[in-house]
Amino acid sequence: MSMRDLETAFSNMRANAHLMDFMGPRPEDLVSAAETAIGFAFPATFRRFALELGADNFGATEIYGVTTDNFVSATVPNGVWRTLQDRAKGYIPPSFFEVYDTGIGSVYCLDLARRDAQGECPVFEIYLGDTLDAQPSEPVAEDFGSLLLYLVQRELEFHSEEDLEKDMD
């Protein structure tokens, strides 16, 4: 389902292009450098996202990805920089890669060390500042494609509600 979910998310995003504010395609060598920097290959869904969109926003939803090769002193939405920072602080395990900040003290991370039969990785919610052994043990999404689809659908629901409120005024 992962690539199908990613395709559906991309389709929903393109149908609502006015909400898209992404960096745009990233070169293969940059994505490969990002993988080298974090010590793991990306799963196919996230790799495709990084190659085609890079990182940034769909509406108010900021999705981390690959922005530049400056992995030392960048800012979000550079997921490589953010991941390396939080790994160094001991906030996330060494195999985790941050893709989304919930805004309530937690982040969604791909566990790049766990792969399903298609090579996809589950997504876990990590509460920054909690000890690693106190973190949830169940994934919040089975892979990046399903997470992205969920985030896109949630953003579209928000905008539908916003449109309804405008119509009622």
N, C-alpha and C positions, 0 to 999 in steps of 0.2 A: 504493500500500500504506500510505501514511503515516496517513491517517485511519482506515483499517481497523485498523492496528496500535494506534493510540490507543484506538479503541473496545474492542479486545480487552484492552488494559492496564486501561482503566477497568472493564470487566466483571470481570476477575480481581481488581481491587482491591475492588470492591463485594462480591464473593463472599468476601472476606477482610477485611471491614470492621473487625474487631478489630485489624488492623494499620495502619489508616488514622488519621493524626493530621494533618489538613490544616487550614489556616486557614478554608477555605470560600470561597464565591463572592466574587469581587472585582468592584466596579462597573466598568462600561464606561469611565467617565471616568478611573478610576485606571489601567486598562490602557493607555488612550490617552496618559495623562501619562507612563507608563513608556516607551512608544515614543518620545515626544518627547524624553525625557531621554537615551535612548541613541542617538537619531538614526536609527532604523530601525523599520519596521513588523515585528511578529512574524509568523512563518508561521502559517497557520491552526491547525495542531496545537498549537503552543505557546500561541497566543492562547486557544484553547479551554481548555487546561489552566489557564491563569492566570485566566480568567473563572470556571471551575467549581470549581477547587480552591485557587487562589492559590499556595500553596507549602507545603512542610514535609515530613513523613515518611510513608513506607510501610514499616513495620517500622523497621529501622535505616538505610534508604536515604533520605537527605535530598535532596530535589529543590528547587532554587532556582526562584523565580518572582517574583511581584509580591505584596508584603505591605502596604506603606504608601506614602504619597507622600513619605516622608522618604528621599530618595535620597542625602543628604549624610552622615548619621551613623547609619545603621541597622546592622543585623547580618545575618548569614545566618539564614534562607534568603532574604533579599531579594537576588534576582539582579541587580537594577538597581544597587543600592549596590555589591555585590561587583564587578560588571563595571566600573563607573566607577572604582572604586579600582584595580583591576588594569590598566585601560587607562592611568590616570594614571602608574602605576609602569612602564609599558612592557612589562608581562608578556604582554599579549594584543593582537592587532591591533584597530584601531578598529571594525572591522565584526563583531567577535566578541561573543557574549553568553553568559555562564557559566550553566550549568544544573545542574552536578553536580561535586562535589569527590571525587576517587577515594580520597583519604586517603593517597596515596603520592606527593604532590608534583605531581600533575597535576590538571587540570580538564577537563571536557567542555564544549565551547562550540559554539553554533550560529554558523555563518558567515552572517550576515544579508545579506551582499552577494552571495552565490551563491544562485541560486534555480533549481529545476527547473521543468518545464512546469506543475506544479501550484502553484508558489510556495513550495515547501518548501525548507528549507536543510539542507545536510549538517552533521554533527557531527564536530568535530575534538578530539583530545586535545592539550592544551597543557601542557608541562612548565614550571611557574613557575620563573623564574630563568634558563632557557635563552634564548639569543638567538632572536628570531623566525625567522631564516633556518635555524636548526637544528631547527625543529619538524617533526613528521611531516607529510607532504604528502598522505597518504591518509586519508579520513574513517573514523571508527570506526563510524558509523551513517549511513544515508542521510538521516535526518530525525529530528525530535524524537519522533514517534510510534513509530518502530522502537527508538529509544533507551529510551523509557519502558517499552515492552513488555519489552525485554531486562532492564532493572533490576528490574521487577516479577517477572518469571520467576525471576531470580536470587535475589531475596528469598524467594520462595515455595519454591524448592529448599532454601534454607538452613533454613527453618522445617520443611519435610518431614523433612530430616535430623535436626533437633533433636527432632522428635516421635518418630522411629524410635529415637533414643538413649534417650528417656524410656521408651518401651515396653520396651526391653531391660533397663532397670534394675529 
